[in-house]
């Protein structure tokens, strides 16, 4: 078992394993595709209330930022292991919360009609 300082130093290094860089790139690509799918669903089934454009702008920003960071994560010359973990977790959770918000918005719009 590694000691805590050894684990901390390991996360401070750049990712050298190619399969792990590919895995994180695929994860971020799926996050971006999921955000785009949420945008399409809310555009098709939403009725354009005041909250919907703000929600769509937020989700679009998440989709663009996760798509834009796929290549730098794959090249992994700048990001350390802990950077990649935080980025993937943050964008994934943000898109998950956007999906929940999309369902709530659609449900509220359906209840009002």
Backbone bond lengths (Angstrom), bond angles and torsions (degrees), N, CA, C in turn:
res aa  C-N    CA-C-N  psi(-1)  N-CA   C-N-CA  omega(-1)  CA-C   N-CA-C  phi
1 X - - - 1.453 - - 1.528 108.77 -
2 X 1.328 115.19 136.23 1.459 120.29 -179.69 1.520 109.94 -81.30
3 X 1.300 114.44 151.37 1.451 118.88 175.86 1.525 109.25 -79.78
4 X 1.287 116.22 165.35 1.456 121.57 -178.84 1.533 112.54 -60.90
5 X 1.314 120.43 -44.43 1.476 118.96 177.23 1.536 112.87 -61.14
6 X 1.335 117.54 -34.79 1.463 119.93 177.54 1.521 111.10 -66.43
7 X 1.321 117.22 -40.75 1.466 120.73 177.66 1.522 110.99 -65.00
8 X 1.319 116.95 -42.31 1.463 121.04 179.41 1.521 109.92 -62.74
9 X 1.319 117.81 -44.00 1.469 121.09 178.61 1.525 111.35 -64.66
10 X 1.332 117.58 -34.92 1.462 120.83 178.77 1.531 110.14 -64.38
11 X 1.330 117.69 -41.86 1.464 120.62 178.61 1.521 112.63 -71.59
12 X 1.305 118.57 -18.70 1.462 121.85 177.70 1.524 112.55 -80.55
13 X 1.321 118.30 -11.81 1.460 121.97 -179.61 1.524 110.60 -83.70
14 X 1.345 115.48 159.09 1.457 120.12 172.98 1.523 109.03 -73.93
15 X 1.309 116.02 150.54 1.463 120.93 -179.89 1.522 109.62 -72.47
16 X 1.321 117.20 123.40 1.456 121.76 -179.30 1.527 112.08 -104.85
17 X 1.311 117.93 -14.95 1.464 120.50 -178.32 1.524 109.35 -82.57
18 X 1.325 115.28 122.15 1.458 119.90 -176.14 1.519 111.69 -67.79
19 X 1.330 118.66 -37.78 1.458 120.39 -178.92 1.522 110.95 -64.49
20 X 1.308 116.96 -32.49 1.462 120.27 179.26 1.530 110.84 -72.22
21 X 1.332 116.70 -38.19 1.461 120.03 176.20 1.525 110.86 -65.04
22 X 1.330 116.80 -40.21 1.464 120.74 176.65 1.524 109.76 -64.23
23 X 1.318 117.34 -41.58 1.461 121.52 -179.79 1.527 111.21 -61.23
24 X 1.307 116.87 -45.48 1.461 119.91 179.63 1.528 111.32 -67.51
25 X 1.315 117.70 -35.10 1.461 120.45 176.21 1.523 111.36 -65.13
26 X 1.315 116.55 -40.16 1.468 120.46 177.06 1.524 110.34 -65.84
27 X 1.322 116.76 -41.45 1.470 120.04 177.63 1.526 111.22 -58.78
28 X 1.318 116.94 -46.70 1.463 119.81 -179.18 1.518 111.70 -68.92
29 X 1.320 117.61 -32.48 1.465 120.27 174.77 1.518 110.78 -64.67
30 X 1.333 116.79 -41.55 1.467 120.33 178.01 1.525 111.61 -66.88
31 X 1.317 117.16 -34.88 1.463 120.74 175.68 1.521 109.84 -62.89
32 X 1.321 116.86 -44.16 1.461 121.16 179.69 1.530 111.08 -65.35
33 X 1.314 117.28 -43.61 1.468 121.15 178.82 1.528 110.29 -64.02
34 X 1.317 117.09 -38.99 1.470 120.26 177.85 1.529 111.27 -64.10
35 X 1.322 116.39 -41.08 1.467 119.59 178.75 1.522 110.82 -64.72
36 X 1.318 117.02 -39.39 1.468 120.19 177.60 1.520 110.52 -66.18
37 X 1.331 117.12 -38.77 1.463 120.55 177.44 1.526 110.95 -63.43
38 X 1.324 117.17 -39.11 1.464 120.80 177.08 1.522 109.84 -62.85
39 X 1.336 116.61 -42.32 1.469 120.19 178.54 1.523 111.58 -61.58
40 X 1.315 116.38 -42.22 1.466 120.05 -179.84 1.521 110.67 -64.28
41 X 1.324 116.92 -44.43 1.472 120.50 -178.89 1.520 110.99 -64.34
42 X 1.310 117.58 -44.65 1.466 119.92 -178.19 1.529 110.50 -68.76
43 X 1.333 117.59 -31.25 1.456 120.33 177.37 1.528 111.33 -71.55
44 X 1.327 116.25 -38.86 1.465 119.85 -178.22 1.524 112.69 -73.29
45 X 1.320 116.74 -41.66 1.457 119.70 -172.56 1.525 114.65 -104.14
46 X 1.324 118.27 -10.08 1.455 120.58 179.37 1.514 111.53 -81.61
47 X 1.340 115.41 159.45 1.469 118.70 -179.73 1.531 112.49 -109.26
48 X 1.316 118.30 12.36 1.463 121.24 172.35 1.511 115.10 78.22
49 X 1.303 118.70 37.55 1.458 119.99 176.83 1.525 110.08 -69.19
50 X 1.327 116.97 177.15 1.459 121.54 -174.47 1.529 112.56 -64.59
51 X 1.311 118.38 -30.19 1.456 121.62 -177.68 1.535 112.17 -79.66
52 X 1.298 117.07 -24.43 1.458 120.63 -173.81 1.536 113.96 -63.74
53 X 1.336 121.42 -44.42 1.477 118.98 178.99 1.529 113.65 -63.52
54 X 1.309 117.37 -36.63 1.459 120.59 178.20 1.523 110.02 -66.10
55 X 1.310 115.97 -43.04 1.449 121.24 177.82 1.533 110.59 -61.80
56 X 1.322 116.31 -43.80 1.455 120.17 -178.56 1.532 111.04 -66.62
57 X 1.321 117.99 -36.08 1.457 121.28 177.20 1.529 110.85 -64.37
58 X 1.322 116.49 -43.60 1.463 121.08 178.20 1.523 110.90 -62.33
59 X 1.314 117.17 -45.65 1.459 120.88 -178.85 1.524 111.24 -68.30
60 X 1.312 117.24 -36.50 1.458 120.74 176.33 1.530 110.78 -64.38
61 X 1.316 117.01 -39.47 1.465 120.34 177.25 1.522 110.88 -63.57
62 X 1.317 117.13 -38.53 1.464 120.67 176.88 1.523 110.69 -65.47
63 X 1.333 117.11 -41.52 1.467 120.88 -179.29 1.523 110.82 -65.42
64 X 1.324 117.02 -43.89 1.463 120.47 -178.65 1.526 111.00 -67.75
65 X 1.323 116.88 -42.84 1.462 118.84 -178.08 1.526 111.77 -68.10
66 X 1.322 117.62 -37.14 1.465 118.31 178.61 1.523 111.36 -72.83
67 X 1.329 118.11 -33.04 1.463 120.18 177.22 1.528 111.10 -71.75
68 X 1.318 116.72 -35.84 1.459 120.21 -177.40 1.523 112.78 -72.11
69 X 1.307 117.54 -21.54 1.460 119.77 -175.15 1.527 112.89 -96.85
70 X 1.337 117.61 -0.83 1.463 120.84 -178.75 1.526 111.09 -62.27
71 X 1.317 118.25 -48.75 1.460 121.25 -177.74 1.531 112.49 -65.89
72 X 1.333 120.21 -45.87 1.475 118.28 176.86 1.533 113.26 -62.55
73 X 1.313 117.39 -32.91 1.465 119.15 177.01 1.521 109.75 -67.64
74 X 1.320 116.90 -39.91 1.464 119.70 179.68 1.528 111.43 -66.04
75 X 1.324 116.72 -40.63 1.467 119.34 179.01 1.519 111.59 -73.18
76 X 1.322 116.49 -33.97 1.459 124.89 170.90 1.529 114.05 49.41
77 X 1.306 116.78 44.38 1.459 119.38 176.24 1.523 111.41 -94.38
78 X 1.307 117.18 -19.21 1.460 121.22 -176.28 1.526 111.37 -108.01
79 X 1.313 116.47 -40.63 1.458 120.82 -172.17 1.526 112.09 -82.06
80 X 1.294 114.72 136.60 1.457 121.13 174.24 1.526 108.08 -86.87
81 X 1.330 117.06 171.89 1.466 120.52 -177.68 1.530 111.55 -61.11
82 X 1.319 117.53 -41.07 1.459 119.16 -177.72 1.526 110.83 -71.28
83 X 1.341 118.17 -30.08 1.466 120.43 175.04 1.519 110.43 -61.33
84 X 1.329 115.60 -46.33 1.464 120.65 -177.84 1.523 110.70 -63.85
85 X 1.325 117.07 -40.44 1.462 120.68 178.87 1.529 111.55 -62.52
86 X 1.316 116.36 -45.08 1.464 121.03 -179.03 1.525 111.03 -67.07
87 X 1.333 117.28 -42.24 1.468 120.86 -179.98 1.512 110.94 -63.04
88 X 1.324 116.51 -47.79 1.464 120.64 -178.70 1.523 111.19 -64.07
89 X 1.302 116.53 -45.26 1.459 120.69 179.67 1.527 111.32 -64.83
90 X 1.307 117.77 -43.62 1.465 121.21 -178.52 1.517 112.75 -65.24
91 X 1.330 116.81 -48.01 1.464 119.21 -180.00 1.525 111.71 -68.37
92 X 1.324 116.94 -38.21 1.461 119.80 177.79 1.514 112.32 -63.59
93 X 1.321 116.83 -43.95 1.471 120.14 178.11 1.521 111.10 -67.46
94 X 1.317 117.31 -37.51 1.466 120.49 178.28 1.519 111.88 -61.91
95 X 1.325 117.13 -42.89 1.459 120.21 178.86 1.526 110.53 -71.20
96 X 1.321 118.16 -34.25 1.463 120.58 175.50 1.520 112.00 -63.52
97 X 1.317 116.32 -41.75 1.466 120.14 177.01 1.522 110.30 -67.18
98 X 1.338 116.94 -35.17 1.467 120.65 176.15 1.528 110.63 -63.42
99 X 1.322 117.04 -38.21 1.462 119.82 178.35 1.523 110.98 -64.93
100 X 1.313 116.64 -42.50 1.465 119.98 177.51 1.523 110.24 -63.62
101 X 1.326 116.62 -43.20 1.465 120.32 178.43 1.521 111.40 -63.63
102 X 1.328 117.46 -36.50 1.463 120.74 178.37 1.522 110.71 -63.24
103 X 1.316 116.50 -44.20 1.462 119.15 177.78 1.526 111.86 -63.55
104 X 1.329 116.53 -38.71 1.466 119.63 177.98 1.523 111.57 -66.85
105 X 1.333 116.57 -41.15 1.468 119.92 178.08 1.518 110.22 -62.77
106 X 1.324 117.07 -46.11 1.466 120.03 179.70 1.521 111.45 -63.92
107 X 1.316 117.17 -37.59 1.467 120.71 178.63 1.524 110.48 -66.86
108 X 1.322 117.42 -42.17 1.471 120.10 178.58 1.524 111.31 -66.27
109 X 1.328 117.11 -37.81 1.460 120.17 177.75 1.526 111.14 -67.00
110 X 1.327 115.74 -37.37 1.452 119.69 177.82 1.529 111.50 -68.05
111 X 1.331 116.22 -36.81 1.468 120.14 -179.78 1.534 111.39 -69.92
112 X 1.319 117.68 -28.82 1.460 120.78 -179.19 1.517 113.83 -80.86
113 X 1.316 117.99 -16.66 1.458 119.44 -178.52 1.501 111.69 -92.78
